[in-house]
């Protein structure tokens, strides 16, 4: 509905928002080619229609689609573009999310040391932004990397730090991830 309204009244941001939601639907249903068709293969041609938040959302989605298709170089290119966009507007919370997304990407590629570097960058950025929830997420991510590297003591330390940071924020999901991580590492020792 918003797509037809945006075309009728020539409201670009509604078109951008609608495309983003439609593309996300196709992504989550596994129709990656349809999602890319909605976004447009030439993202450059439509960039001026999007605000930074919506553009970052579309670029992120494009990255996830390429990764699902096994096109990792293209996926990484889009993740870096999102980071650069967020750096340009100096939104610390979004920058931290980009660092985490890059860490996730490299973790999936089994490049654990590079993933660790990005997760550490996320922690530093979260501290600057006083983003407690993001700090906890990043600490859990670092704990998971140390677990995969076989450094169980560091993994336990980071999961425990995450519990301390997250406890009292009301983020039960992140707190649960921290406790699950503590249990997993303790059972592996």
Backbone as numpy.savetxt, mean C-alpha at the origin, in Angstrom:
# Nx Ny Nz CAx CAy CAz Cx Cy Cz
-23.85 5.23 -12.21 -24.67 6.43 -12.21 -23.81 7.69 -12.21
-22.76 7.70 -11.35 -21.92 8.90 -11.30 -21.15 9.10 -12.60
-20.84 8.00 -13.30 -20.15 8.14 -14.58 -21.03 8.83 -15.60
-22.32 8.46 -15.66 -23.21 9.11 -16.61 -23.44 10.58 -16.23
-23.56 10.85 -14.94 -23.72 12.25 -14.49 -22.48 13.07 -14.85
-21.30 12.47 -14.65 -20.08 13.23 -14.92 -19.98 13.57 -16.39
-20.41 12.66 -17.27 -20.36 12.95 -18.70 -21.40 14.00 -19.07
-22.59 13.90 -18.48 -23.66 14.86 -18.79 -23.28 16.27 -18.37
-22.68 16.41 -17.19 -22.35 17.73 -16.68 -20.87 18.08 -16.82
-20.11 17.19 -17.46 -18.68 17.39 -17.68 -17.94 17.69 -16.38
-18.18 16.86 -15.40 -17.52 17.01 -14.11 -16.44 15.93 -14.04
-15.22 16.34 -14.27 -14.11 15.40 -14.40 -13.87 14.59 -13.13
-13.98 15.21 -11.94 -13.64 14.47 -10.74 -14.62 13.33 -10.49
-15.90 13.52 -10.87 -16.86 12.42 -10.74 -16.52 11.28 -11.67
-16.07 11.63 -12.87 -15.66 10.59 -13.82 -14.46 9.84 -13.26
-13.52 10.56 -12.70 -12.34 9.92 -12.13 -12.72 8.99 -10.98
-13.58 9.47 -10.10 -14.02 8.66 -8.97 -14.76 7.42 -9.44
-15.63 7.59 -10.41 -16.40 6.47 -10.93 -15.49 5.44 -11.59
-14.54 5.91 -12.39 -13.60 4.99 -13.05 -12.81 4.21 -12.01
-12.40 4.89 -10.98 -11.63 4.23 -9.94 -12.44 3.12 -9.28
-13.68 3.40 -8.97 -14.54 2.39 -8.32 -14.85 1.23 -9.27
-15.10 1.53 -10.53 -15.36 0.46 -11.50 -14.12 -0.39 -11.70
-12.98 0.23 -11.81 -11.73 -0.51 -11.99 -11.46 -1.39 -10.78
-11.71 -0.86 -9.59 -11.52 -1.66 -8.37 -12.44 -2.87 -8.37
-13.68 -2.69 -8.81 -14.61 -3.83 -8.89 -14.04 -4.92 -9.80
-13.60 -4.53 -10.99 -13.04 -5.52 -11.91 -11.78 -6.17 -11.35
-10.98 -5.39 -10.65 -9.76 -5.95 -10.04 -10.14 -7.03 -9.03
-11.08 -6.72 -8.14 -11.43 -7.66 -7.08 -12.20 -8.88 -7.60
-12.74 -8.78 -8.80 -13.40 -9.95 -9.39 -12.46 -10.70 -10.33
-11.21 -10.26 -10.41 -10.22 -10.96 -11.21 -10.23 -10.61 -12.69
-11.01 -9.62 -13.08 -11.07 -9.20 -14.49 -10.07 -8.08 -14.73
-8.79 -8.44 -14.75 -7.73 -7.44 -14.79 -7.73 -6.64 -16.09
-7.98 -7.31 -17.21 -8.00 -6.57 -18.48 -9.13 -5.54 -18.49
-10.29 -5.91 -17.94 -11.40 -4.96 -17.86 -11.05 -3.79 -16.95
-10.35 -4.08 -15.87 -9.94 -3.00 -14.96 -8.99 -2.04 -15.68
-8.04 -2.60 -16.42 -7.11 -1.73 -17.16 -7.83 -0.93 -18.24
-8.84 -1.54 -18.86 -9.61 -0.80 -19.86 -10.36 0.37 -19.24
-10.88 0.18 -18.03 -11.58 1.27 -17.34 -10.60 2.39 -17.01
-9.44 2.02 -16.47 -8.45 3.01 -16.09 -7.94 3.73 -17.34
-7.75 2.96 -18.37 -7.16 3.50 -19.59 -5.71 3.09 -19.64
-5.31 2.45 -20.72 -3.94 1.98 -20.83 -2.96 3.14 -20.83
-3.39 4.29 -21.30 -2.52 5.45 -21.32 -2.93 6.39 -20.19
-2.45 6.07 -18.99 -2.81 6.86 -17.81 -2.38 8.31 -17.99
-1.29 8.54 -18.70 -0.78 9.90 -18.91 -1.83 10.80 -19.55
-2.65 10.24 -20.43 -3.63 11.04 -21.16 -4.74 11.58 -20.26
-4.93 10.96 -19.10 -6.04 11.39 -18.25 -5.58 11.98 -16.92
-4.28 12.12 -16.75 -3.77 12.58 -15.46 -4.36 13.93 -15.04
-4.50 14.85 -15.97 -4.98 16.18 -15.59 -6.41 16.17 -15.06
-7.15 15.10 -15.27 -8.52 15.02 -14.77 -8.59 14.62 -13.31
-7.52 14.11 -12.77 -7.55 13.54 -11.44 -6.86 14.43 -10.42
-7.42 14.45 -9.21 -6.67 15.10 -8.15 -5.63 14.10 -7.66
-4.72 14.53 -6.82 -3.61 13.68 -6.41 -4.06 12.41 -5.70
-5.10 12.51 -4.89 -5.57 11.34 -4.15 -6.14 10.31 -5.11
-6.99 10.74 -6.01 -7.60 9.82 -6.97 -6.56 9.27 -7.93
-5.63 10.10 -8.35 -4.57 9.64 -9.25 -3.72 8.58 -8.56
-3.33 8.83 -7.33 -2.54 7.85 -6.58 -3.31 6.54 -6.45
-4.62 6.65 -6.21 -5.45 5.45 -6.11 -5.45 4.66 -7.42
-5.60 5.35 -8.53 -5.59 4.68 -9.84 -4.23 4.08 -10.16
-3.18 4.81 -9.85 -1.84 4.29 -10.12 -1.54 3.08 -9.25
-1.97 3.13 -7.99 -1.80 1.97 -7.10 -2.55 0.77 -7.65
-3.78 0.99 -8.04 -4.59 -0.10 -8.59 -3.94 -0.67 -9.84
-3.42 0.20 -10.69 -2.73 -0.25 -11.89 -1.53 -1.12 -11.51
-0.81 -0.72 -10.48 0.33 -1.49 -10.01 -0.11 -2.89 -9.56
-1.18 -2.95 -8.78 -1.66 -4.25 -8.29 -2.11 -5.15 -9.45
-2.74 -4.55 -10.44 -3.19 -5.33 -11.60 -1.99 -5.92 -12.33
-0.99 -5.09 -12.59 0.20 -5.59 -13.28 0.88 -6.69 -12.47
0.94 -6.52 -11.16 1.57 -7.55 -10.32 0.79 -8.86 -10.41
-0.55 -8.77 -10.38 -1.37 -9.98 -10.49 -1.15 -10.68 -11.83
-0.83 -9.91 -12.85 -0.60 -10.47 -14.18 0.85 -10.93 -14.36
1.66 -10.77 -13.32 3.05 -11.18 -13.41 3.95 -10.17 -14.09
3.44 -8.98 -14.33 4.22 -7.91 -14.98 4.85 -7.03 -13.89
5.87 -7.58 -13.24 6.41 -6.97 -12.04 7.16 -5.67 -12.31
7.85 -5.57 -13.42 8.56 -4.33 -13.73 7.57 -3.18 -13.89
6.47 -3.44 -14.58 5.44 -2.41 -14.75 4.79 -2.07 -13.42
4.53 -3.10 -12.61 3.92 -2.86 -11.29 4.81 -1.97 -10.44
6.10 -2.28 -10.44 7.04 -1.49 -9.64 7.12 -0.06 -10.13
7.08 0.12 -11.44 7.12 1.47 -12.01 5.95 2.31 -11.47
4.77 1.73 -11.40 3.61 2.47 -10.90 3.69 2.72 -9.40
4.25 1.79 -8.66 4.40 2.02 -7.22 5.36 3.19 -6.96
6.42 3.27 -7.76 7.35 4.41 -7.61 6.68 5.72 -8.02
5.83 5.67 -9.01 5.12 6.89 -9.43 4.21 7.39 -8.31
3.55 6.45 -7.64 2.68 6.84 -6.52 3.52 7.46 -5.42
4.65 6.85 -5.09 5.53 7.42 -4.07 5.96 8.82 -4.45
6.39 9.02 -5.68 6.83 10.34 -6.12 5.72 11.37 -6.06
4.51 10.95 -6.41 3.36 11.84 -6.34 3.11 12.26 -4.89
3.18 11.31 -3.99 2.95 11.61 -2.57 4.08 12.43 -1.98
5.31 12.17 -2.43 6.43 12.99 -1.97 6.27 14.44 -2.43
5.75 14.63 -3.63 5.59 15.98 -4.18 4.61 16.80 -3.36
3.58 16.17 -2.80 2.61 16.91 -1.99 2.94 16.83 -0.50
4.00 16.07 -0.17 4.52 15.95 1.19 3.46 15.50 2.20
2.66 14.51 1.80 1.68 13.93 2.71 2.34 12.74 3.41
2.81 12.96 4.62 3.60 11.96 5.34 2.86 10.64 5.53
1.58 10.70 5.86 0.82 9.47 6.06 0.75 8.65 4.77
0.52 9.32 3.66 0.44 8.63 2.38 1.82 8.17 1.91
2.85 8.94 2.23 4.22 8.53 1.90 4.54 7.24 2.64
4.18 7.18 3.92 4.43 5.97 4.71 3.70 4.76 4.09
2.48 4.98 3.62 1.75 3.89 2.96 2.47 3.43 1.71
3.02 4.38 0.96 3.77 4.02 -0.25 5.01 3.22 0.09
5.73 3.63 1.15 6.90 2.86 1.56 6.49 1.44 1.96
5.38 1.32 2.68 4.90 -0.01 3.05 4.53 -0.83 1.82
3.87 -0.19 0.86 3.49 -0.90 -0.37 4.72 -1.38 -1.13
5.76 -0.54 -1.17 7.00 -0.95 -1.81 7.67 -2.09 -1.03
7.61 -2.00 0.29 8.13 -3.10 1.11 7.39 -4.39 0.83
6.07 -4.30 0.74 5.26 -5.48 0.42 5.64 -6.06 -0.94
5.84 -5.16 -1.91 6.20 -5.61 -3.25 7.52 -6.40 -3.21
8.52 -5.83 -2.56 9.82 -6.51 -2.53 9.78 -7.77 -1.67
8.94 -7.78 -0.64 8.76 -9.00 0.15 8.19 -10.11 -0.74
7.20 -9.78 -1.55 6.60 -10.76 -2.46 7.62 -11.25 -3.49
8.58 -10.42 -3.82 9.62 -10.79 -4.78 10.79 -11.50 -4.07
10.63 -11.72 -2.77 11.64 -12.37 -1.93 12.94 -11.56 -1.85
12.85 -10.26 -2.03 13.97 -9.36 -1.84 13.80 -8.74 -0.45
14.09 -9.56 0.55 13.74 -9.21 1.93 14.51 -8.02 2.47
15.75 -7.87 2.08 16.54 -6.74 2.59 16.04 -5.41 2.01
15.66 -5.42 0.75 15.10 -4.20 0.15 13.73 -3.90 0.79
12.94 -4.95 1.04 11.65 -4.76 1.73 11.88 -4.13 3.10
12.87 -4.64 3.81 13.19 -4.12 5.13 13.54 -2.63 5.07
14.31 -2.24 4.06 14.67 -0.82 3.90 13.42 0.05 3.76
12.46 -0.40 2.96 11.25 0.39 2.77 10.39 0.42 4.03
10.32 -0.69 4.74 9.55 -0.70 5.98 10.19 0.24 7.02
11.51 0.28 7.05 12.20 1.21 7.96 11.90 2.66 7.56
11.89 2.93 6.26 11.52 4.28 5.80 10.10 4.63 6.22
9.22 3.63 6.19 7.84 3.86 6.62 7.78 4.21 8.10
8.57 3.50 8.92 8.61 3.80 10.36 9.07 5.24 10.58
10.14 5.62 9.91 10.66 6.98 10.08 9.62 8.02 9.68
8.90 7.76 8.61 7.89 8.71 8.14 6.70 8.75 9.08
6.30 7.58 9.58 5.19 7.53 10.54 5.53 8.30 11.82
6.77 8.18 12.25 7.20 8.92 13.44 7.12 10.42 13.21
7.52 10.86 12.01 7.44 12.29 11.68 5.99 12.77 11.66
5.09 11.91 11.22 3.68 12.29 11.10 2.88 11.99 12.37
3.55 11.40 13.36 2.86 10.97 14.58 1.70 10.03 14.25
1.95 9.13 13.30 0.96 8.16 12.83 1.17 6.85 13.58
0.46 6.70 14.69 0.65 5.56 15.57 0.23 4.25 14.89
-0.90 4.25 14.23 -1.37 3.03 13.58 -0.39 2.60 12.48
0.05 3.55 11.66 1.01 3.24 10.60 2.32 2.73 11.17
2.72 3.29 12.31 3.94 2.85 12.98 3.81 1.38 13.40
2.67 1.04 13.95 2.44 -0.36 14.35 2.43 -1.30 13.16
1.80 -0.88 12.08 1.77 -1.71 10.86 3.19 -1.94 10.36
3.97 -0.88 10.31 5.35 -0.98 9.83 6.19 -1.87 10.74
5.98 -1.76 12.03 6.74 -2.61 12.97 6.38 -4.08 12.77
5.11 -4.36 12.57 4.71 -5.75 12.29 5.34 -6.24 10.99
5.40 -5.37 9.97 6.01 -5.76 8.70 7.50 -6.07 8.89
8.18 -5.25 9.66 9.60 -5.50 9.93 9.76 -6.80 10.71
8.88 -7.02 11.68 8.93 -8.27 12.44 8.78 -9.47 11.52
7.88 -9.37 10.55 7.68 -10.48 9.61 8.92 -10.73 8.75
9.60 -9.67 8.36 10.82 -9.83 7.57 11.89 -10.53 8.41
12.05 -10.10 9.64 13.04 -10.75 10.51 12.69 -12.22 10.74
11.41 -12.50 10.84 10.98 -13.90 10.96 11.41 -14.70 9.73
11.16 -14.15 8.55 11.53 -14.83 7.32 13.05 -14.98 7.18
13.80 -14.04 7.75 15.26 -14.12 7.72 15.80 -15.06 8.80
14.90 -15.57 9.66 15.31 -16.49 10.71 15.82 -15.81 11.96
15.66 -14.51 12.06 16.09 -13.77 13.24 14.88 -13.60 14.16
14.60 -14.66 14.91 13.38 -14.71 15.72 13.39 -13.71 16.87
14.56 -13.45 17.43 14.62 -12.49 18.54 14.23 -11.08 18.06
14.76 -10.67 16.91 14.38 -9.35 16.38 12.91 -9.33 16.00
12.43 -10.44 15.46 11.02 -10.52 15.10 10.14 -10.33 16.32
10.47 -11.06 17.40 9.71 -10.91 18.65 9.77 -9.48 19.17
10.96 -8.88 19.10 11.15 -7.52 19.59 10.23 -6.55 18.83
10.19 -6.67 17.50 9.36 -5.75 16.72 7.87 -6.01 16.92
7.49 -7.27 17.03 6.06 -7.54 17.30 5.67 -6.97 18.67
6.56 -7.12 19.66 6.27 -6.58 20.99 6.18 -5.06 20.95
7.09 -4.42 20.20 7.03 -2.96 20.06 5.72 -2.55 19.38
5.29 -3.33 18.40 4.03 -3.03 17.72 2.86 -3.10 18.69
2.86 -4.12 19.56 1.80 -4.24 20.57 1.79 -3.00 21.45
2.95 -2.59 21.90 3.05 -1.42 22.78 2.55 -0.16 22.10
2.88 -0.02 20.82 2.48 1.18 20.07 0.98 1.16 19.78
0.47 0.01 19.38 -0.92 -0.09 18.92 -1.91 -0.16 20.08
-1.49 -0.78 21.19 -2.39 -0.95 22.33 -2.93 0.41 22.77
-4.21 0.50 22.86 -4.86 1.74 23.27 -5.31 2.61 22.11
-4.98 2.23 20.87 -5.41 3.03 19.72 -6.79 2.61 19.24
-7.26 1.45 19.68 -8.55 0.95 19.22 -8.45 0.15 17.93
-7.25 -0.04 17.43 -7.05 -0.79 16.19 -6.90 -2.28 16.53
-8.03 -2.94 16.69 -8.01 -4.34 17.09 -7.41 -5.23 16.01
-7.62 -4.88 14.76 -7.06 -5.69 13.68 -5.53 -5.71 13.77
-4.92 -4.55 13.91 -3.46 -4.48 13.98 -2.94 -5.11 15.26
-3.67 -4.94 16.35 -3.27 -5.56 17.60 -3.32 -7.08 17.47
-4.36 -7.58 16.82 -4.48 -9.02 16.57 -3.34 -9.55 15.72
-2.95 -8.78 14.70 -1.82 -9.18 13.84 -0.55 -9.27 14.68
-0.38 -8.31 15.58 0.82 -8.31 16.44 0.85 -9.55 17.33
-0.27 -9.85 17.98 -0.31 -11.02 18.87 -0.17 -12.32 18.09
-0.76 -12.38 16.92 -0.62 -13.57 16.08 0.86 -13.76 15.71
1.52 -12.66 15.36 2.94 -12.72 15.04 3.77 -13.19 16.22
3.45 -12.68 17.41 4.17 -13.13 18.62 4.01 -14.63 18.81
2.80 -15.11 18.63 2.54 -16.55 18.79 3.29 -17.37 17.76
3.27 -16.91 16.52 3.93 -17.62 15.43 5.43 -17.72 15.67
6.03 -16.61 16.07 7.48 -16.60 16.30 7.82 -17.46 17.51
7.04 -17.34 18.57 7.32 -18.16 19.76 7.21 -19.65 19.46
6.28 -20.02 18.63 6.14 -21.45 18.30 7.26 -21.94 17.38
7.91 -21.02 16.66 9.01 -21.39 15.76 10.34 -21.50 16.49
10.41 -20.89 17.66 11.69 -20.89 18.42 11.97 -22.24 19.03
